[in-house]
Amino acid sequence: MGDNTNAIQVNVNYDGTTLNATFKDIVTGLSVTTNYTVNLPSILGASTAWVGFTGADGGAFSTQVMSWGAAAAVPIKLNAQRVGSNIVFSWPAQTGAYLLSSPTLGPTAVWSLSSAPWQLIGDPNTGKVQVTASPQAGENYFRLQLLP
């Protein structure tokens, strides 16, 4: 890719076994791809991590532009069960999520932590988070929001 001032696009993907990095000169279209077989959770000691880049051209000035694509959606099973006048929600604790409510659905819906009384229980025996909600009039919709 050589010595030039062309912007380099870097795409990094990890599929649970292989870390793939592609470096592409966006002016010339030339690219280099490398793959590493690696078990990141065993190295990091966790199943999530933050990734970042830094770099310079060796001169007095360097420009770096970072942007992140959306991660692929991972389906999470949210269980809901009516217990008396309450609703008991539960989901896997390792997901890192919290429950939101809204009185409406659609693109203009406003989602927030409910003003309804909550009881949050993390159960180490089941590995689940459990929330008991006492819905108030008009609060009919709930969604699980993943932590960034």
N, C-alpha and C positions, 0 to 999 in steps of 0.2 A: 504494500500500500504506500510505502515510500514517504519521503519528506515533502509534505505539502501542507497547506492550511485548510484542506477539505474537511468538512464535518464527517465524523465517523459515527454511524448508528450502531449501538450495541444491543443485541437481544439476548437475554439470559432466560433459560427455561430449566426447570428441574422436575422430573417425572417420578421422583421417589427413589430412583436408582442412578440415573445419569444426569449430570449437570452439563448443559449444552450452552456454549457461548458463540455467537456469530458477530463478527466485526465487519461492517460494510461501509466503504467509502461512498457517500451518497452522491458524489459528483461523477466518479468514474464507474461506479457499480461493482468494483472489485470487492470480493469478500473473503474472509478467512473464518473457518468454523473449527472449533475444538470441542471435544467431549471428554468428560471425566466421569468414571464410575466411582461413585462416592455415596456413603450413607450419612447424609448431613445430620439427621437427628442424633445419631450416636456420637458424632463429633461435637455438635452444639449442646447436647444434653437437653434438647427441647425439640418440639415439632414445628415451631414457628421461629422466624428470625427476620430482622431488618437487613436489607441489602443496600449498599451504596457504592458510589464510585468517586474517585478523585483522580486528578491527573494534571499535567502541565506539558507545555511544549518545550521547556528548557529556556525560554526567553523571558522577557520582562512581563509579557501579557499572555493570558490564556483565557479562553472563553469556554465555558461548560454549560450546556443546557440539559437539564434532566426532565424526563417525563416518564410516567409509569402507566402501563396498560392495566386494565382491570383484570384481576385474577379470575380464573374460571370459578364459576359458582359451584359450591360443594353442597349437595343436599344434606339438610340436617332434619332429623326427625323430631318434630315438636309434638308432644302428646298433650291432649287436653281432656280433662274428665270433670264432669259436674259432680260436686259433692255438696249436697244440700243446696243452698243458694250461692255457693262459691264455685269457682272454676279452678282446678288444680292443673297447672302447666308444668311439664318437665321436659328436659333435654339433656344430652350428654354434657357433663361439666367441662370437658376438655375443649369444647367449641369456643369458649370465650364470647358469650353473648348476653344480651339482656332483653327484657320484654317491654314492648311499647304498645300503647293503645290509641285508638282514634274513634270518634263518633261517626266518621264517614269513610267511604272508600273512594278511590279514584285519584287522578293526578293532582287534585287540589287538597287532598286529605292532609291533615296536620297530625303527625305522629309524635307522641310525647310519653314520658313516664306518667303512668296513670295517677290521678289523685286518689284512686281507690286504695284502701288499705292493702299492703303487700306483706306477705311473710315469705322470706327467701331462705331456703334450706339447701345447703350443699351436703349431699349424703355420700360420705367416703365409701360406704359399703356397696352402693349401686353405681357410683361414678356419675350421678345425675344431679342437676340443679332442679329444684322444685320451687315453684311460685304459686301461692294461693292468692287469688284475686277475688275481691268482693265487688263485682261490677256495679256501678251506679247507673242510673237511668241514662240512656243514650250512649254509654260506652260499650259497644258491641263487637268491635273488631280489635284483634290483637295480632302482633307480628314479632318475630324474633329478629333482633338486630345484632349482627356480628360486630365484634370489636375490630377496629382497623388493624 
